[in-house]
Amino acid sequence: MNWDIVEGNWKQFKGKVKAKWGKLTDDNLDVISGKRDQLAGKIQETYGVSKDEAEEQIKDFEEQNQDIRH
């Protein structure tokens, strides 16, 4: 997954991110703004998981959304 594309099209991706991580608020999503490191941090903070677990969840998300790779 190309995160430059995600960042550039964040409005379209917000719904997919919200579906995967429903505890993230709209304000969280605005702060994340398509940045992978920001997403990882918010997942850690919101779900109380380790950095490694957050990264693993993001990898799963990327695999589920492979059509986004460019």
VOLUMGU-915607 format. One line per 10 residues: number of its first residue (from 1); their letters; for each residue x, y, z of C-alpha. Coordinates in steps of 0.25 Angstrom, whole numbers, always signed. Example, Ala and Ser with C-alpha at 12.3 -4.5 7.8 and 13.67 -1.06 7.14 Angstrom:
BEGIN
1	AS	+49:-18:+31; +55:-4:+29
//
This chain:
BEGIN
1	MNWDIVEGNW	+0:+0:+0; +5:+14:-4; +3:+23:+8; +5:+35:-1; -7:+31:-8; -15:+29:+5; -11:+42:+10; -15:+49:-3; -28:+42:-3; -31:+42:+12
11	KQFKGKVKAK	-45:+46:+11; -48:+33:+3; -40:+24:+13; -45:+30:+26; -57:+21:+24; -49:+8:+23; -40:+12:+35; -53:+15:+43; -58:+2:+40; -46:-5:+44
21	WGKLTDDNLD	-43:+3:+57; -57:+8:+61; -52:+14:+74; -44:+25:+66; -52:+38:+66; -54:+47:+54; -44:+57:+61; -34:+45:+62; -36:+43:+47; -34:+58:+44
31	VISGKRDQLA	-21:+58:+52; -16:+45:+46; -19:+51:+32; -13:+39:+25; +0:+38:+32; +3:+23:+35; +12:+27:+48; +0:+36:+53; -9:+24:+51; +0:+14:+58
41	GKIQETYGVS	+1:+24:+70; -14:+26:+71; -17:+11:+70; -7:+9:+82; -13:+20:+90; -28:+17:+87; -27:+2:+88; -16:+1:+99; -7:-8:+90; +8:-9:+87
51	KDEAEEQIKD	+15:-2:+76; +17:-16:+70; +3:-20:+71; -2:-6:+65; +8:-9:+53; +2:-23:+51; -12:-18:+51; -8:-8:+40; -1:-19:+32; -14:-26:+32
61	FEEQNQDIRH	-21:-14:+28; -11:-12:+16; -13:-27:+12; -28:-25:+12; -27:-13:+4; -17:-17:-6; -24:-11:-18; -19:+3:-12; -5:-1:-16; +1:+8:-27
//
